[in-house]
Amino acid sequence: VHNGRQFVPVYVTENMVGHKLGEFSPTRTFRGHSGNKK
């Protein structure tokens, strides 16, 4: 997953199902119901 600066390896686990991969990109500490912030 690309977080804007680098590619971050993201492995899908059972508790990640139903989430966007962008939620696991460590650019912000809070991940809410926000859209794609560009």
mmCIF file as Biopython writes it, N, C-alpha, C and O atoms, coordinates in Angstrom:
data_model
#
loop_
_atom_site.group_PDB
_atom_site.id
_atom_site.type_symbol
_atom_site.label_atom_id
_atom_site.label_alt_id
_atom_site.label_comp_id
_atom_site.label_asym_id
_atom_site.label_entity_id
_atom_site.label_seq_id
_atom_site.pdbx_PDB_ins_code
_atom_site.Cartn_x
_atom_site.Cartn_y
_atom_site.Cartn_z
_atom_site.occupancy
_atom_site.B_iso_or_equiv
_atom_site.auth_seq_id
_atom_site.auth_asym_id
_atom_site.pdbx_PDB_model_num
ATOM 1   N N  . VAL A ? 1  ? 0.850   -1.188  0.000  1.0 0.0 1  A 1 
ATOM 2   C CA . VAL A ? 1  ? 0.000   0.000   0.000  1.0 0.0 1  A 1 
ATOM 3   C C  . VAL A ? 1  ? 0.884   1.236   0.000  1.0 0.0 1  A 1 
ATOM 4   O O  . VAL A ? 1  ? 1.851   1.332   0.756  1.0 0.0 1  A 1 
ATOM 5   N N  . HIS A ? 2  ? 0.530   2.182   -0.867 1.0 0.0 2  A 1 
ATOM 6   C CA . HIS A ? 2  ? 1.315   3.407   -0.959 1.0 0.0 2  A 1 
ATOM 7   C C  . HIS A ? 2  ? 0.673   4.468   -0.090 1.0 0.0 2  A 1 
ATOM 8   O O  . HIS A ? 2  ? -0.500  4.793   -0.269 1.0 0.0 2  A 1 
ATOM 9   N N  . ASN A ? 3  ? 1.430   5.010   0.849  1.0 0.0 3  A 1 
ATOM 10  C CA . ASN A ? 3  ? 0.845   5.987   1.768  1.0 0.0 3  A 1 
ATOM 11  C C  . ASN A ? 3  ? 1.194   7.417   1.386  1.0 0.0 3  A 1 
ATOM 12  O O  . ASN A ? 3  ? 0.979   8.339   2.174  1.0 0.0 3  A 1 
ATOM 13  N N  . GLY A ? 4  ? 1.726   7.610   0.194  1.0 0.0 4  A 1 
ATOM 14  C CA . GLY A ? 4  ? 2.060   8.955   -0.250 1.0 0.0 4  A 1 
ATOM 15  C C  . GLY A ? 4  ? 3.558   9.190   -0.262 1.0 0.0 4  A 1 
ATOM 16  O O  . GLY A ? 4  ? 4.045   10.046  -1.001 1.0 0.0 4  A 1 
ATOM 17  N N  . ARG A ? 5  ? 4.297   8.440   0.548  1.0 0.0 5  A 1 
ATOM 18  C CA . ARG A ? 5  ? 5.745   8.599   0.593  1.0 0.0 5  A 1 
ATOM 19  C C  . ARG A ? 5  ? 6.461   7.302   0.240  1.0 0.0 5  A 1 
ATOM 20  O O  . ARG A ? 5  ? 7.498   7.310   -0.423 1.0 0.0 5  A 1 
ATOM 21  N N  . GLN A ? 6  ? 5.895   6.195   0.690  1.0 0.0 6  A 1 
ATOM 22  C CA . GLN A ? 6  ? 6.567   4.926   0.460  1.0 0.0 6  A 1 
ATOM 23  C C  . GLN A ? 6  ? 5.526   3.820   0.357  1.0 0.0 6  A 1 
ATOM 24  O O  . GLN A ? 6  ? 4.362   4.005   0.713  1.0 0.0 6  A 1 
ATOM 25  N N  . PHE A ? 7  ? 5.965   2.674   -0.133 1.0 0.0 7  A 1 
ATOM 26  C CA . PHE A ? 7  ? 5.077   1.528   -0.195 1.0 0.0 7  A 1 
ATOM 27  C C  . PHE A ? 7  ? 5.199   0.731   1.093  1.0 0.0 7  A 1 
ATOM 28  O O  . PHE A ? 7  ? 6.295   0.380   1.530  1.0 0.0 7  A 1 
ATOM 29  N N  . VAL A ? 8  ? 4.048   0.456   1.688  1.0 0.0 8  A 1 
ATOM 30  C CA . VAL A ? 8  ? 4.032   -0.267  2.955  1.0 0.0 8  A 1 
ATOM 31  C C  . VAL A ? 8  ? 3.412   -1.644  2.733  1.0 0.0 8  A 1 
ATOM 32  O O  . VAL A ? 8  ? 2.297   -1.744  2.221  1.0 0.0 8  A 1 
ATOM 33  N N  . PRO A ? 9  ? 4.119   -2.697  3.111  1.0 0.0 9  A 1 
ATOM 34  C CA . PRO A ? 9  ? 3.550   -4.048  2.957  1.0 0.0 9  A 1 
ATOM 35  C C  . PRO A ? 9  ? 2.384   -4.255  3.907  1.0 0.0 9  A 1 
ATOM 36  O O  . PRO A ? 9  ? 2.509   -4.060  5.116  1.0 0.0 9  A 1 
ATOM 37  N N  . VAL A ? 10 ? 1.250   -4.653  3.350  1.0 0.0 10 A 1 
ATOM 38  C CA . VAL A ? 10 ? 0.062   -4.886  4.162  1.0 0.0 10 A 1 
ATOM 39  C C  . VAL A ? 10 ? -0.403  -6.311  3.940  1.0 0.0 10 A 1 
ATOM 40  O O  . VAL A ? 10 ? -0.610  -6.740  2.805  1.0 0.0 10 A 1 
ATOM 41  N N  . TYR A ? 11 ? -0.565  -7.034  5.021  1.0 0.0 11 A 1 
ATOM 42  C CA . TYR A ? 11 ? -1.019  -8.415  4.928  1.0 0.0 11 A 1 
ATOM 43  C C  . TYR A ? 11 ? -2.447  -8.480  5.457  1.0 0.0 11 A 1 
ATOM 44  O O  . TYR A ? 11 ? -2.751  -7.981  6.541  1.0 0.0 11 A 1 
ATOM 45  N N  . VAL A ? 12 ? -3.318  -9.110  4.663  1.0 0.0 12 A 1 
ATOM 46  C CA . VAL A ? 12 ? -4.733  -9.156  5.017  1.0 0.0 12 A 1 
ATOM 47  C C  . VAL A ? 12 ? -4.957  -10.196 6.116  1.0 0.0 12 A 1 
ATOM 48  O O  . VAL A ? 12 ? -4.632  -11.372 5.954  1.0 0.0 12 A 1 
ATOM 49  N N  . THR A ? 13 ? -5.515  -9.741  7.228  1.0 0.0 13 A 1 
ATOM 50  C CA . THR A ? 13 ? -5.860  -10.648 8.315  1.0 0.0 13 A 1 
ATOM 51  C C  . THR A ? 13 ? -7.366  -10.678 8.473  1.0 0.0 13 A 1 
ATOM 52  O O  . THR A ? 13 ? -8.076  -9.907  7.827  1.0 0.0 13 A 1 
ATOM 53  N N  . GLU A ? 14 ? -7.860  -11.560 9.326  1.0 0.0 14 A 1 
ATOM 54  C CA . GLU A ? 14 ? -9.296  -11.754 9.436  1.0 0.0 14 A 1 
ATOM 55  C C  . GLU A ? 14 ? -10.009 -10.521 9.970  1.0 0.0 14 A 1 
ATOM 56  O O  . GLU A ? 14 ? -11.180 -10.300 9.661  1.0 0.0 14 A 1 
ATOM 57  N N  . ASN A ? 15 ? -9.306  -9.706  10.778 1.0 0.0 15 A 1 
ATOM 58  C CA . ASN A ? 15 ? -9.962  -8.519  11.310 1.0 0.0 15 A 1 
ATOM 59  C C  . ASN A ? 15 ? -9.826  -7.325  10.371 1.0 0.0 15 A 1 
ATOM 60  O O  . ASN A ? 15 ? -10.295 -6.231  10.684 1.0 0.0 15 A 1 
ATOM 61  N N  . MET A ? 16 ? -9.188  -7.530  9.222  1.0 0.0 16 A 1 
ATOM 62  C CA . MET A ? 16 ? -9.053  -6.456  8.250  1.0 0.0 16 A 1 
ATOM 63  C C  . MET A ? 16 ? -10.091 -6.567  7.144  1.0 0.0 16 A 1 
ATOM 64  O O  . MET A ? 16 ? -10.173 -5.695  6.279  1.0 0.0 16 A 1 
ATOM 65  N N  . VAL A ? 17 ? -10.878 -7.624  7.165  1.0 0.0 17 A 1 
ATOM 66  C CA . VAL A ? 17 ? -11.872 -7.842  6.124  1.0 0.0 17 A 1 
ATOM 67  C C  . VAL A ? 17 ? -12.948 -6.763  6.205  1.0 0.0 17 A 1 
ATOM 68  O O  . VAL A ? 17 ? -13.490 -6.497  7.278  1.0 0.0 17 A 1 
ATOM 69  N N  . GLY A ? 18 ? -13.249 -6.149  5.076  1.0 0.0 18 A 1 
ATOM 70  C CA . GLY A ? 18 ? -14.267 -5.110  5.039  1.0 0.0 18 A 1 
ATOM 71  C C  . GLY A ? 18 ? -13.677 -3.717  5.162  1.0 0.0 18 A 1 
ATOM 72  O O  . GLY A ? 18 ? -14.401 -2.725  5.072  1.0 0.0 18 A 1 
ATOM 73  N N  . HIS A ? 19 ? -12.367 -3.634  5.367  1.0 0.0 19 A 1 
ATOM 74  C CA . HIS A ? 19 ? -11.713 -2.337  5.475  1.0 0.0 19 A 1 
ATOM 75  C C  . HIS A ? 19 ? -10.964 -2.028  4.187  1.0 0.0 19 A 1 
ATOM 76  O O  . HIS A ? 19 ? -10.572 -2.929  3.445  1.0 0.0 19 A 1 
ATOM 77  N N  . LYS A ? 20 ? -10.775 -0.743  3.938  1.0 0.0 20 A 1 
ATOM 78  C CA . LYS A ? 20 ? -9.927  -0.361  2.814  1.0 0.0 20 A 1 
ATOM 79  C C  . LYS A ? 20 ? -8.475  -0.507  3.230  1.0 0.0 20 A 1 
ATOM 80  O O  . LYS A ? 20 ? -8.135  -0.313  4.397  1.0 0.0 20 A 1 
ATOM 81  N N  . LEU A ? 21 ? -7.623  -0.847  2.282  1.0 0.0 21 A 1 
ATOM 82  C CA . LEU A ? 21 ? -6.214  -1.027  2.597  1.0 0.0 21 A 1 
ATOM 83  C C  . LEU A ? 21 ? -5.572  0.281   3.031  1.0 0.0 21 A 1 
ATOM 84  O O  . LEU A ? 21 ? -4.567  0.275   3.742  1.0 0.0 21 A 1 
ATOM 85  N N  . GLY A ? 22 ? -6.145  1.401   2.610  1.0 0.0 22 A 1 
ATOM 86  C CA . GLY A ? 22 ? -5.601  2.696   2.974  1.0 0.0 22 A 1 
ATOM 87  C C  . GLY A ? 22 ? -5.695  2.988   4.468  1.0 0.0 22 A 1 
ATOM 88  O O  . GLY A ? 22 ? -4.980  3.844   4.989  1.0 0.0 22 A 1 
ATOM 89  N N  . GLU A ? 23 ? -6.592  2.264   5.156  1.0 0.0 23 A 1 
ATOM 90  C CA . GLU A ? 23 ? -6.732  2.483   6.584  1.0 0.0 23 A 1 
ATOM 91  C C  . GLU A ? 23 ? -5.513  1.990   7.342  1.0 0.0 23 A 1 
ATOM 92  O O  . GLU A ? 23 ? -5.278  2.387   8.484  1.0 0.0 23 A 1 
ATOM 93  N N  . PHE A ? 24 ? -4.740  1.125   6.704  1.0 0.0 24 A 1 
ATOM 94  C CA . PHE A ? 24 ? -3.602  0.525   7.385  1.0 0.0 24 A 1 
ATOM 95  C C  . PHE A ? 24 ? -2.293  1.145   6.930  1.0 0.0 24 A 1 
ATOM 96  O O  . PHE A ? 24 ? -1.209  0.644   7.228  1.0 0.0 24 A 1 
ATOM 97  N N  . SER A ? 25 ? -2.421  2.261   6.191  1.0 0.0 25 A 1 
ATOM 98  C CA . SER A ? 25 ? -1.227  2.987   5.790  1.0 0.0 25 A 1 
ATOM 99  C C  . SER A ? 25 ? -0.953  4.056   6.838  1.0 0.0 25 A 1 
ATOM 100 O O  . SER A ? 25 ? -1.780  4.947   7.036  1.0 0.0 25 A 1 
ATOM 101 N N  . PRO A ? 26 ? 0.197   3.986   7.517  1.0 0.0 26 A 1 
ATOM 102 C CA . PRO A ? 26 ? 0.446   4.825   8.700  1.0 0.0 26 A 1 
ATOM 103 C C  . PRO A ? 26 ? 0.777   6.278   8.377  1.0 0.0 26 A 1 
ATOM 104 O O  . PRO A ? 26 ? 1.876   6.744   8.678  1.0 0.0 26 A 1 
ATOM 105 N N  . THR A ? 27 ? -0.172  7.000   7.764  1.0 0.0 27 A 1 
ATOM 106 C CA . THR A ? 27 ? 0.051   8.414   7.502  1.0 0.0 27 A 1 
ATOM 107 C C  . THR A ? 27 ? -0.650  9.245   8.567  1.0 0.0 27 A 1 
ATOM 108 O O  . THR A ? 27 ? -0.178  10.325  8.921  1.0 0.0 27 A 1 
ATOM 109 N N  . ARG A ? 28 ? -1.776  8.748   9.082  1.0 0.0 28 A 1 
ATOM 110 C CA . ARG A ? 28 ? -2.487  9.430   10.155 1.0 0.0 28 A 1 
ATOM 111 C C  . ARG A ? 28 ? -2.753  8.425   11.268 1.0 0.0 28 A 1 
ATOM 112 O O  . ARG A ? 28 ? -2.838  7.221   11.029 1.0 0.0 28 A 1 
ATOM 113 N N  . THR A ? 29 ? -2.883  8.940   12.483 1.0 0.0 29 A 1 
ATOM 114 C CA . THR A ? 29 ? -3.147  8.044   13.605 1.0 0.0 29 A 1 
ATOM 115 C C  . THR A ? 29 ? -4.625  7.695   13.646 1.0 0.0 29 A 1 
ATOM 116 O O  . THR A ? 29 ? -4.990  6.570   13.987 1.0 0.0 29 A 1 
ATOM 117 N N  . PHE A ? 30 ? -5.483  8.660   13.298 1.0 0.0 30 A 1 
ATOM 118 C CA . PHE A ? 30 ? -6.916  8.383   13.322 1.0 0.0 30 A 1 
ATOM 119 C C  . PHE A ? 30 ? -7.407  8.041   11.924 1.0 0.0 30 A 1 
ATOM 120 O O  . PHE A ? 30 ? -7.160  8.773   10.966 1.0 0.0 30 A 1 
ATOM 121 N N  . ARG A ? 31 ? -8.108  6.915   11.825 1.0 0.0 31 A 1 
ATOM 122 C CA . ARG A ? 31 ? -8.723  6.528   10.562 1.0 0.0 31 A 1 
ATOM 123 C C  . ARG A ? 31 ? -10.219 6.371   10.782 1.0 0.0 31 A 1 
ATOM 124 O O  . ARG A ? 31 ? -10.672 5.392   11.375 1.0 0.0 31 A 1 
ATOM 125 N N  . GLY A ? 32 ? -10.981 7.344   10.299 1.0 0.0 32 A 1 
ATOM 126 C CA . GLY A ? 32 ? -12.425 7.288   10.477 1.0 0.0 32 A 1 
ATOM 127 C C  . GLY A ? 32 ? -13.099 6.955   9.161  1.0 0.0 32 A 1 
ATOM 128 O O  . GLY A ? 32 ? -12.542 6.242   8.327  1.0 0.0 32 A 1 
ATOM 129 N N  . HIS A ? 33 ? -14.311 7.480   8.981  1.0 0.0 33 A 1 
ATOM 130 C CA . HIS A ? 33 ? -15.036 7.219   7.754  1.0 0.0 33 A 1 
ATOM 131 C C  . HIS A ? 33 ? -14.704 8.284   6.721  1.0 0.0 33 A 1 
ATOM 132 O O  . HIS A ? 33 ? -15.594 8.821   6.061  1.0 0.0 33 A 1 
ATOM 133 N N  . SER A ? 34 ? -13.439 8.580   6.588  1.0 0.0 34 A 1 
ATOM 134 C CA . SER A ? 34 ? -13.019 9.617   5.656  1.0 0.0 34 A 1 
ATOM 135 C C  . SER A ? 34 ? -12.767 9.004   4.289  1.0 0.0 34 A 1 
ATOM 136 O O  . SER A ? 34 ? -12.423 7.828   4.175  1.0 0.0 34 A 1 
ATOM 137 N N  . GLY A ? 35 ? -12.941 9.810   3.260  1.0 0.0 35 A 1 
ATOM 138 C CA . GLY A ? 35 ? -12.698 9.342   1.905  1.0 0.0 35 A 1 
ATOM 139 C C  . GLY A ? 35 ? -11.230 9.433   1.559  1.0 0.0 35 A 1 
ATOM 140 O O  . GLY A ? 35 ? -10.377 9.493   2.446  1.0 0.0 35 A 1 
ATOM 141 N N  . ASN A ? 36 ? -10.934 9.444   0.278  1.0 0.0 36 A 1 
ATOM 142 C CA . ASN A ? 36 ? -9.548  9.508   -0.167 1.0 0.0 36 A 1 
ATOM 143 C C  . ASN A ? 36 ? -9.058  10.946  -0.081 1.0 0.0 36 A 1 
ATOM 144 O O  . ASN A ? 36 ? -9.487  11.798  -0.859 1.0 0.0 36 A 1 
ATOM 145 N N  . LYS A ? 37 ? -8.178  11.216  0.846  1.0 0.0 37 A 1 
ATOM 146 C CA . LYS A ? 37 ? -7.665  12.574  1.038  1.0 0.0 37 A 1 
ATOM 147 C C  . LYS A ? 37 ? -6.450  12.788  0.147  1.0 0.0 37 A 1 
ATOM 148 O O  . LYS A ? 37 ? -5.362  12.290  0.433  1.0 0.0 37 A 1 
ATOM 149 N N  . LYS A ? 38 ? -6.649  13.539  -0.942 1.0 0.0 38 A 1 
ATOM 150 C CA . LYS A ? 38 ? -5.501  13.812  -1.813 1.0 0.0 38 A 1 
ATOM 151 C C  . LYS A ? 38 ? -5.309  15.321  -1.888 1.0 0.0 38 A 1 
ATOM 152 O O  . LYS A ? 38 ? -4.398  15.794  -2.567 1.0 0.0 38 A 1 
#
